[in-house]
Amino acid sequence: MNLSNFLTLIRIFLIPLLVVVLLTRLPNKEFIGAAIFLAAAVTDWLDGYFARKRREITALGTWLDPVADKLLVASAFIALVEMQLVPAWMVVIILGREFAVTGLRNVALSQGFAIAVSDLGKLKMVMQVIAITTIILSIRFEVLQTVGHWLLWVVVFFALLSGAQYFRQFWNKVDTINWRRIGPSLFGFGKPRKGNLPTHQ
C-alpha cells in the first residue's frame, strides 16, 4: 500500500456515497453530489501524479486505477439514468466502450504487450467529468440541461472515436507480433517455433 493506491481506494469508497446522495432527497444534493464526484475525479489525477513522481507504480495500482475510473463513471451515469436526466441508450454506448476497451487491454496483456492510454482517451475522460458535473448541477440550474445534453453527445463521439483507435492499435500490434513470429520462416531464414503459428477456429 502506498499513497497512490490509497488515493485510488478513496475514489472507490466515494462511489457508493455519490450514488446515495444522488438517489435520495437530501437538500442541496446537487451541490453535494457534484462535490463528491469532482473530489473522486481529482484523486484520479493525483494518484497518477504521485505514482510517477514517487516512482510507486505497482501491479496493484496499474490494475486498480482504471477499474476505479470505470466504476466511478458507470455509477454516476447509472444514477443519472435512474433520475431520468440522461438517455439510457447513450449511457449504454459509453459504458459498452469502457468494458470493450478494458477487455481489449486484458487480451493485450495476455499476449505480452500493453496498450497505452491515448490522448483521445484522456480527452474523453475529461469530457465525461465535465458532462456529468454539468448534468448533476442541472438539477438546480435548468439552464444547464441543454449544455449537459450537448456535452453528453461530445462524450459519445469521443468514446466511439477513441474506442476505434484502441482497437486499431491492438490489431496493428498483433499483426506486427505475428509477422515477427512467422515472417522469417516464409523466406527461409528460420523455422517458426512450435506453438507460434496462428490457429483459426
Backbone hydrogen bonds, N-H to C=O, Kabsch-Sander energy under -0.5 kcal/mol:
donor,donor_aa,acceptor,acceptor_aa,energy
6,F,2,N,-2.2
7,L,3,L,-2.1
8,T,4,S,-1.8
9,L,5,N,-2.2
10,I,6,F,-2.0
11,R,7,L,-1.9
12,I,8,T,-1.7
13,F,9,L,-2.4
14,L,10,I,-1.7
15,I,11,R,-0.7
15,I,12,I,-0.8
17,L,13,F,-0.7
18,L,14,L,-2.3
19,V,15,I,-2.1
20,V,16,P,-2.4
21,V,17,L,-2.3
22,L,18,L,-2.3
23,L,19,V,-2.1
24,T,21,V,-0.8
26,L,24,T,-0.8
29,K,26,L,-1.3
31,F,28,N,-0.5
32,I,28,N,-2.0
33,G,29,K,-3.2
34,A,30,E,-2.0
35,A,31,F,-2.2
36,I,32,I,-2.5
37,F,33,G,-2.6
38,L,34,A,-2.5
39,A,35,A,-2.3
40,A,36,I,-2.3
41,A,37,F,-2.4
42,V,38,L,-2.3
43,T,39,A,-1.7
44,D,40,A,-1.0
45,W,41,A,-1.1
46,L,42,V,-2.6
47,D,43,T,-2.7
48,G,44,D,-1.1
49,Y,45,W,-2.0
50,F,46,L,-2.9
51,A,47,D,-1.9
52,R,48,G,-1.8
53,K,49,Y,-2.6
54,R,50,F,-2.7
56,E,51,A,-2.0
58,T,56,E,-0.6
62,T,58,T,-2.5
63,W,59,A,-1.7
64,L,60,L,-3.2
65,D,61,G,-2.4
67,V,63,W,-1.0
68,A,64,L,-2.7
69,D,65,D,-2.1
70,K,66,P,-2.3
71,L,67,V,-2.3
72,L,68,A,-2.3
73,V,69,D,-2.4
74,A,70,K,-2.7
75,S,71,L,-2.4
76,A,72,L,-2.2
77,F,73,V,-2.6
78,I,74,A,-2.6
79,A,75,S,-2.2
80,L,76,A,-2.0
81,V,77,F,-2.2
82,E,78,I,-2.3
83,M,79,A,-1.6
84,Q,81,V,-1.6
85,L,80,L,-2.9
86,V,80,L,-0.8
91,V,87,P,-1.4
92,V,88,A,-2.3
93,I,89,W,-1.7
94,I,90,M,-2.2
95,L,91,V,-3.0
96,G,92,V,-2.5
97,R,93,I,-2.0
98,E,94,I,-1.7
99,F,95,L,-2.4
100,A,96,G,-2.2
101,V,97,R,-2.6
102,T,98,E,-2.1
103,G,99,F,-2.4
104,L,100,A,-2.2
105,R,101,V,-2.4
106,N,102,T,-2.0
107,V,103,G,-2.2
108,A,104,L,-2.4
109,L,105,R,-2.4
110,S,106,N,-1.9
111,Q,107,V,-1.1
111,Q,108,A,-0.6
112,G,109,L,-1.3
113,F,108,A,-2.2
116,A,114,A,-0.6
122,K,118,S,-2.0
123,L,119,D,-2.5
124,K,120,L,-2.4
125,M,121,G,-1.8
126,V,122,K,-2.1
127,M,123,L,-2.4
128,Q,124,K,-2.0
129,V,125,M,-2.1
130,I,126,V,-2.2
131,A,127,M,-2.8
132,I,128,Q,-2.8
133,T,129,V,-2.2
134,T,130,I,-2.3
135,I,131,A,-2.5
136,I,132,I,-2.4
137,L,133,T,-2.2
138,S,134,T,-1.2
139,I,136,I,-1.4
140,R,137,L,-1.3
141,F,137,L,-2.4
142,E,140,R,-0.8
144,L,141,F,-1.8
145,Q,142,E,-1.8
147,V,143,V,-0.7
148,G,144,L,-3.1
149,H,145,Q,-2.1
150,W,146,T,-2.1
151,L,147,V,-2.3
152,L,148,G,-1.8
153,W,149,H,-1.4
154,V,150,W,-1.8
155,V,151,L,-2.1
156,V,152,L,-2.3
157,F,153,W,-2.2
158,F,154,V,-2.5
159,A,155,V,-2.5
160,L,156,V,-2.3
161,L,157,F,-2.5
162,S,158,F,-2.7
163,G,159,A,-1.9
164,A,160,L,-2.3
165,Q,161,L,-1.8
166,Y,162,S,-2.3
167,F,163,G,-2.1
168,R,164,A,-2.1
169,Q,165,Q,-2.4
170,F,166,Y,-2.4
171,W,167,F,-2.4
172,N,168,R,-2.3
173,K,169,Q,-2.2
174,V,170,F,-2.5
175,D,171,W,-2.6
176,T,172,N,-2.0
177,I,173,K,-2.4
178,N,174,V,-2.7
179,W,175,D,-2.2
180,R,176,T,-2.2
181,R,177,I,-1.5
182,I,178,N,-2.4
183,G,179,W,-2.9
186,L,182,I,-1.2
186,L,183,G,-0.9
187,F,183,G,-0.8
187,F,184,P,-0.8
188,G,185,S,-1.0
189,F,184,P,-2.8
190,G,184,P,-0.5
196,N,193,R,-2.3
